[in-house]
Amino acid sequence: MTKLIVGLGNPGDDHEEDRHNAGFWFVDALAKQLGTHFESEKRFYGKVAKGKWEGEDLFLLKPTTFMNLSGQAVSALCRFYKIAPVDILVVQDELDLKPGTARLKLGGGTGGHNGLKNIQAHFGTPDYWRLRLGIGHPRDLAGDGRPMDVADYVLRRPQLAEQKLIDVSIGNGLKVLPLFFKGDTQSAMLELHSKG
């Protein structure tokens, strides 16, 4: 069973509502569902919540390093609790998926995502699970024709309509976790990927 779910984001109140923090939003919602809460853990460079799923220990992690140093927190917690990469689910914002869309996958490239790049650098393997929450790409925005810089886009708050769609994808991701935890990853992916 997955033993660690990592939500990716940037720490601090000024980043709380950024698109880049979609991973934080997911683990916050899961912690609420599990009736647990996050506490700062300096040795793990993050905030950690501990819960139970079907009697098994489950850790939730929000790194308090910035996004491009996420691997420091993930590897510290995994070393301490002897958690293998394949037993980790990393929840991230995804530029290449439209808001409202969520996708599960094992391994693969980083798609230029700095949080994933750093985690991969620490583990030396891409073989961990990812839950990709669509935030859309700035090139898809209707505007004055000038493309918005990707860094500016991910570090801004989504429009209300986008936020509602992202919240739906978070809800859909939470709904398939029981299948995912049981090891029925194919059914979890089929159910999640059929939703848009």
N, C-alpha and C positions, 0 to 999 in steps of 0.2 A: 504493500500500500504506500501511496505517496506520504511522506513524512514531513515535508516542508512545502509551504506555499509562500512564495516571495512576491510581494507587490512592488513594482518598480515606480519610482517617482523621485521628486526632489524635496528635501526637508524645508520647513519654514512656512510661516503663515502666508508669505507673499507668493508661494508656489501652490498653495493648497488647491486652487481651482484651475490650475493649468491643465491643458489636454495631456501633457506628459505624465500627469499623476493618476491616470486611469487605473494603473495597477494598485496604487494606494486605495483608491475608491473601492476596488473589488475586495481587498483583504479586510478593509473596514466593515464592509457589508457582511462578510463571512464571519468576522469576529462577533458582530452583533447577533447573527444567527446562532452562533455557538455559545453565546452568553459569556464570552471572555473579553478581556481588554488588553491593550498594548501597554507594556512598561519598557522604559529605557534600559538597555543592556549595553554598557560601554564595551564589554569584552567582545560583543558581536557587532559593534558599530551600527546599532539600529534599535528599533523598537520591536519587541517580541511579545507575541500572545501565545499561550499554550492552551490547547483544547483537546477534546477527545472526539473521535469519530469511530463508532462501533467498537468502543473499548480500547482503541489504539491511540497513542499519543500523536498529536498533530501540532506542528509549530507553524505560526504565521510570522512573517518578517517584513518590516518596512525599513530598509537601510536608511541611516541618517547621514551617510556620506552623500555626495551629490551623485547624480545618475551615472556619470562616467567612471565612478569608483565602486559601483554596486557589488562587484565581485569580492571585494574585501570583506563585506558583511556576510555574504552568502557562504564564502569559503570558511570563515571563522566559525560560524554556527555549524556547518557541515562537519568540519574537523572535530569539533568538540563532541557532537552527538553521533559521529560516525554515520552520516547520511550520504549515500551514494548519489551521484548526479541523476541517475535514472529514477530516483525516488523524490525528485524535486519538480514542482510546477512553478514556473516563472510567469507572472501575469504582467503584460506590457501593453502600452499603447502602440497601435499599428497604423502608420501613414497610408499603407497600400490597401487598407480595407475601409469601406464607407462606415460612418457612424451607424450603429445598430447591428453591425455584423461582428461576430466573434468566431474564431477558429482555434482548434486544438491541433497541436502537432508535436511530434517527437523529433528532436534534432533539426538539422538544416542550417542555413546561413543566418546571419544576424540582420540582414536587410539594412545595414548601416546604423542600427540602433546601438547607441553607445553603452547602454546598460548591459545588453546582451554581449557586446564585444568584450567588455571587462569581465563578465562572468565566465565567458569561454576562455579568456586568457588565464584566469585563475584555475579553472578545471582542466584545461588542456583537451577538452572534448566538447562537442556540440550536443552530446546525447543526454539532454534533459528535456522535460516537457515544457511547452509554452502554451499559454492561453493568450491569444492576440485579440485585443479589443480595438475595433476600428475607430479611428478618429478622423478619417478623411485626409486628403492631401491639399495643400494650399493651391495647387494648380487647378483643383476642381471648383474653386470659389469663383463666383461671378463677381466681377469688379471692374476696375478701370483698365484691365488688360495687363497691368504690371504684376508679375508673380511675387507673392510674399515669400520672404526667406523662410526656409523650413524651421530654423531655430526660433525665429519670432513666432511662427505659427504654433509650435508645440508648447511654447512658454506663454501662451495666452489662454484665456478662458473660452470654452466653446460657446457658441450662440445657444439660446434657450432650446431651440428645436433640436440642435445637435446633442445637447446635454441629455434631453429626454431619450433620444435614441441610444446614446451610450449607456444610460441607466437600464434600458431594456436589454442591451447585450450583456451587461453585468448580471442582471436577473437570469438571463438564459444560461450564462456560464455557471451560476450557482445551482441551477436546476439539474444540470448534468453531472455535478460532482459525485452524487451517490453512485452512478454507473462507473465513473472514472475511478473512484476509490476502490470499487469492487474488482477492478482490473478489466472491466468490460469497456476498454477504450474505444473499440470500433463502434459500439452502440452509442457511446457518449459523443463521438465525433459525428456520427450519422444524424443524431437528434439535433445537435448544435448547428451543424452545417446546413440542415434543412430549413433553418429559420432566417435565411437571407444571406 
